[in-house]
Amino acid sequence: MAWTKSPQSLIDLFDKSVPSSVTVARHKMFGYPAAFANGNLFIGLHQNDFIMRLSEEDRTRFSARYGERIFEPMKGRPMREYVRLPEELLADARKRAPWIRRSLEYAERIKPKARRKK
């Protein structure tokens, strides 16, 4: 199954949502916009989904509030630690921002990824 491009409206929303920080780098991952902290993916897009990496504690809190929203890019292949944002968060920057901040803070606490040699 071929993946579809993210809609421009979602790409624009992602662009507005990426926090400014010296630890944040933006790259594409599998052709989709993504943001990394210390080399660790913390938010990104995949088709029609805006995804976010959360600690176990925050995922529990997130699931209690928004339901189980595990990110599964391929059927049967969930990415642990990643959730899909619900429409409620996509529609409201004030509600979305604290979750993105938590995601960034979590990624900053993870051991930095070693740089690959070119």
C-alpha positions in Angstrom: 0.0 0.0 0.0 1.4 3.4 -1.0 1.4 6.2 1.5 -0.5 9.4 0.7 0.9 12.9 1.1 -0.2 14.9 4.1 -2.7 17.7 3.2 -1.2 21.1 2.9 -3.5 22.4 5.8 -1.9 19.8 8.1 1.6 20.7 6.9 0.8 24.4 7.7 -0.5 23.4 11.1 2.7 21.4 11.8 4.9 24.3 10.7 3.1 26.6 13.2 3.4 24.0 15.9 7.1 23.3 15.9 8.6 25.0 19.0 11.6 27.3 18.7 14.5 25.7 20.6 18.2 25.3 20.0 17.7 21.5 20.4 15.0 21.3 17.7 15.9 20.3 14.1 13.5 19.9 11.3 13.9 17.2 8.7 11.7 15.0 6.6 11.1 11.4 7.7 9.8 9.0 5.0 8.9 12.2 3.0 6.9 13.8 5.8 7.8 16.8 7.9 9.2 15.9 11.3 10.9 17.7 14.2 13.7 16.2 16.3 15.3 17.1 19.6 18.8 15.8 20.1 18.3 13.6 17.1 15.1 12.0 18.6 11.8 12.4 16.8 9.2 14.1 18.9 6.5 15.4 16.5 5.8 14.7 12.9 3.3 14.0 10.2 2.3 10.7 8.5 -0.4 10.8 5.9 -3.4 12.4 7.6 -2.0 12.1 11.2 -0.1 14.5 13.3 2.0 12.3 15.7 3.7 13.0 18.9 6.1 11.1 21.2 5.2 11.0 24.9 6.6 9.5 28.0 4.7 6.5 29.5 3.1 8.8 32.1 2.0 11.3 29.6 0.7 8.6 27.2 -1.5 7.3 30.1 -2.8 10.8 30.8 -3.3 11.4 27.0 -5.2 8.1 26.5 -7.4 8.7 29.5 -8.4 12.1 28.1 -8.6 11.4 24.3 -8.9 7.6 24.1 -6.4 5.1 22.8 -4.6 6.8 19.8 -1.5 4.7 19.3 0.3 5.5 16.1 0.5 2.5 13.8 2.1 3.4 10.4 1.6 -0.1 9.1 -1.2 -2.4 10.3 0.1 -4.5 13.2 3.3 -2.4 13.6 2.6 0.2 16.3 5.3 2.6 17.2 5.6 2.5 21.0 5.7 6.0 22.6 3.8 7.7 19.7 0.2 8.9 19.6 -2.0 10.5 17.0 -3.4 13.9 17.9 -7.2 14.0 17.9 -9.2 16.7 16.1 -9.8 18.5 19.3 -6.0 19.3 19.6 -5.6 19.9 15.9 -8.3 22.6 16.1 -7.0 24.4 19.2 -3.4 25.6 19.4 -3.8 26.5 23.1 -4.7 22.9 23.9 -2.1 21.4 21.5 0.9 23.5 22.8 1.3 22.0 26.3 1.3 18.5 24.8 3.9 19.4 22.2 6.0 21.0 25.0 5.8 17.7 27.0 6.8 15.8 23.9 9.8 18.1 23.3 10.8 17.9 27.0 10.6 14.1 26.8 12.7 13.9 23.7 15.3 16.2 25.2 15.6 13.8 28.2 16.3 10.8 25.9 20.0 10.0 25.3 21.0 12.0 22.1 21.2 9.9 19.0 24.7 9.4 17.7 25.3 11.2 14.4 25.7 8.9 11.4 28.9 9.2 9.4 28.4 10.3 5.8 
